[in-house]
Amino acid sequence: MKNMKLKSALFSLALAALPAVSAATLTSDAIAAPSPPPTAEQLAGRVQSFYNRTQTFAADFTQRYTIKAYSRTKDSGGKVVFEKPGKMSWRYTTNGNRVVSDGKVLRVYEEDNKQMYEQAMDQSQYPAALAFLVGEGDIRASFKLQVMDSEKAKFEGGYVLVGEPRQPTPAYQKMLLFVDSKTDQVRRVMLIDAQGNRNRFDFANPVVNKKPPPDEFKFVPPKGTKIIKP
């Protein structure tokens, strides 16, 4: 009996010797540490996965083209619609321009110059950086990728993915994708060319998987328009 009491007393002393653990400490320890930010490969996979599941994408857009040598900017905007495979329609409400692809031919109409460029979609560099939006290409296969500090890029609450094309193109040297951390949607695309000029597209009010009108990807220019083919 004495031995049992002695063991009990020693056990109590051992417990008393342990550091006190408060409920607050237990709660703090129980909370998982914040997840580390995704790697470039992981982030690209998430973006690719979202657009692989998306048949159509429509949004309002604003575009800012910055000419570095002259510190000059040109702003425009309108509405854009993408549909797989390879279809897109840009309606510029600011200047009347149109960019349309029916999946085979890309047409770029300039209202001010009354001219339109026509080129086979697979030969054009214009949509190359946006191919994943129309169900073509793979970001990971097409670009060397790295993640940029979102605070430095002034895009807090999301991620910035920087890609350098694996196959050099005169159209741009770098592509930046500004990715919504909650939805994995691309909110902004920025293209930077060899001269440091920047072409930035911001997307707002996105709508996915809503069937566009059947004539959305058709465009007949006004009479008298000069057609230019490479």
C-alpha positions in Angstrom: 0.0 0.0 0.0 2.9 2.3 0.9 4.5 1.5 -2.4 1.4 2.5 -4.3 1.1 5.8 -2.5 4.8 6.4 -3.2 4.4 5.7 -6.9 1.4 8.0 -6.9 3.3 10.8 -5.3 6.2 10.4 -7.7 3.8 10.5 -10.6 2.2 13.7 -9.3 5.6 15.3 -8.9 6.6 14.3 -12.4 3.5 16.0 -13.8 4.1 19.1 -11.7 7.6 19.2 -13.2 6.3 19.4 -16.7 6.0 23.0 -18.2 2.5 24.4 -18.0 0.6 24.2 -21.3 -2.3 26.7 -21.6 -5.4 26.3 -23.7 -4.1 29.1 -25.9 -0.9 27.2 -26.6 -2.8 24.1 -27.5 -5.0 26.1 -29.8 -2.0 27.8 -31.4 -0.2 24.5 -31.9 -3.2 22.9 -33.4 -3.6 25.5 -36.1 -1.7 24.4 -39.2 1.0 26.6 -40.5 0.2 28.6 -43.6 0.7 26.7 -46.8 3.8 27.6 -48.7 3.2 29.5 -52.0 3.0 27.2 -55.0 6.0 26.6 -57.2 5.9 27.9 -60.8 5.2 24.3 -62.0 2.3 23.9 -59.5 0.8 27.3 -60.3 1.0 26.7 -64.1 -0.7 23.4 -63.6 -3.5 25.0 -61.6 -4.1 27.6 -64.3 -3.9 25.1 -67.1 -6.3 22.8 -65.3 -8.9 25.6 -64.9 -8.8 26.5 -68.6 -8.8 22.9 -69.6 -12.2 22.6 -67.9 -13.4 25.8 -69.5 -15.2 25.7 -72.9 -15.9 29.4 -73.2 -14.6 32.5 -71.4 -16.0 36.0 -71.7 -15.0 39.2 -69.9 -14.7 43.0 -70.1 -11.1 44.0 -70.8 -8.9 47.0 -70.6 -5.6 47.2 -72.6 -2.7 49.5 -71.9 0.2 49.6 -74.4 3.3 51.3 -73.1 6.1 52.5 -75.4 9.1 52.5 -73.2 11.4 54.7 -75.4 8.9 57.6 -75.3 7.2 56.8 -71.9 3.9 56.9 -73.8 0.8 54.9 -73.1 -2.3 54.1 -75.2 -5.4 52.8 -73.4 -8.3 50.9 -75.0 -10.9 48.4 -73.9 -14.0 46.5 -74.7 -15.3 42.9 -74.5 -13.6 39.6 -75.3 -14.9 36.1 -75.9 -12.9 32.9 -76.2 -14.3 29.5 -77.3 -12.5 26.3 -77.8 -10.9 25.3 -80.1 -9.0 28.4 -81.2 -11.8 30.9 -81.4 -11.7 34.5 -80.0 -13.4 37.8 -80.5 -12.1 41.2 -79.3 -14.6 44.0 -79.6 -12.9 47.4 -78.9 -15.5 49.9 -77.8 -13.0 52.7 -77.6 -11.8 52.7 -81.2 -13.9 50.4 -83.3 -11.1 47.8 -83.8 -11.9 44.1 -84.0 -9.7 41.0 -83.6 -11.5 37.8 -84.6 -10.5 34.2 -85.1 -12.8 31.5 -86.2 -10.2 28.9 -85.2 -8.6 28.9 -88.6 -8.0 32.5 -89.7 -7.1 35.5 -87.6 -8.5 38.8 -88.7 -7.2 42.1 -87.2 -9.3 45.1 -88.3 -8.1 48.7 -87.7 -10.9 51.2 -87.9 -8.7 54.3 -88.2 -6.7 53.0 -91.1 -9.6 51.1 -92.7 -7.5 48.0 -93.2 -7.6 44.4 -92.0 -4.8 41.9 -91.6 -5.6 38.2 -92.4 -3.4 35.3 -91.4 -3.7 31.6 -90.7 -4.1 31.2 -87.0 -1.3 28.6 -86.7 1.1 31.1 -88.4 0.3 34.1 -86.3 2.3 35.2 -83.2 -0.5 37.4 -82.0 -2.5 34.9 -79.9 0.5 32.7 -78.9 0.7 33.9 -75.3 -3.1 33.4 -74.9 -3.3 30.0 -76.5 -4.2 28.3 -73.2 -7.4 30.5 -73.1 -8.6 29.0 -76.3 -7.7 25.4 -75.4 -4.5 25.2 -77.3 -1.0 24.6 -76.0 0.3 24.0 -72.5 1.9 26.8 -70.4 4.5 24.4 -69.0 5.6 23.1 -72.4 5.7 26.5 -74.1 7.4 28.6 -71.4 10.3 28.6 -68.9 8.5 29.6 -65.7 9.2 31.3 -62.4 7.0 32.9 -59.7 7.5 36.6 -59.1 6.9 38.4 -55.8 3.3 39.5 -56.0 3.9 42.5 -53.7 6.6 43.8 -55.9 4.3 43.4 -58.9 1.6 45.2 -56.9 -0.8 42.2 -57.2 -1.4 41.3 -53.6 -3.8 38.5 -52.9 -2.8 36.6 -56.0 0.2 35.1 -57.8 2.4 36.3 -60.6 3.8 33.7 -63.1 6.6 34.8 -65.4 7.2 32.9 -68.6 9.9 33.1 -71.2 9.0 31.4 -74.5 11.0 28.2 -75.1 10.8 29.1 -78.8 12.0 32.7 -79.4 9.4 35.0 -80.9 9.7 38.6 -82.1 6.3 39.3 -80.6 7.5 39.3 -77.0 10.3 38.2 -74.7 8.3 37.7 -71.5 4.8 36.9 -70.5 3.4 37.7 -67.0 0.2 36.0 -65.8 -1.5 37.6 -62.8 -3.5 34.7 -61.2 -6.4 34.9 -58.8 -5.3 32.8 -55.8 -8.9 31.7 -55.1 -10.1 30.7 -58.5 -6.9 30.1 -60.5 -8.2 32.4 -63.2 -5.9 34.8 -65.0 -6.9 38.4 -64.2 -4.2 40.1 -66.2 -1.7 39.2 -69.0 1.3 41.4 -69.7 3.6 40.9 -72.7 7.0 42.5 -72.7 9.0 42.8 -75.9 12.8 43.2 -76.6 12.5 47.0 -76.5 10.8 46.9 -73.1 7.4 47.9 -74.5 4.5 46.5 -72.5 1.1 45.3 -73.7 -1.2 44.7 -70.7 -4.7 43.1 -70.7 -6.8 43.2 -67.6 -9.9 41.1 -67.4 -13.0 41.9 -65.3 -16.5 40.4 -64.8 -15.5 37.0 -66.2 -18.2 34.5 -67.3 -17.3 30.9 -68.1 -19.0 28.2 -70.1 -21.8 30.4 -71.4 -22.4 29.8 -75.1 -21.7 32.9 -77.2 -23.9 34.0 -80.1 -23.3 31.9 -83.3 -21.9 34.8 -85.3 -19.5 36.1 -82.5 -16.5 34.8 -84.4 -17.4 36.1 -87.8 -16.5 39.5 -89.1 -17.0 41.2 -92.4 -15.2 44.6 -92.6 -16.8 47.7 -94.0 -16.8 48.2 -97.7 -13.6 49.7 -99.0 -11.4 48.1 -96.3 -7.9 47.2 -97.5 -7.2 43.5 -96.9 -3.5 42.7 -96.1 -2.3 39.1 -96.2 1.4 38.2 -95.4 
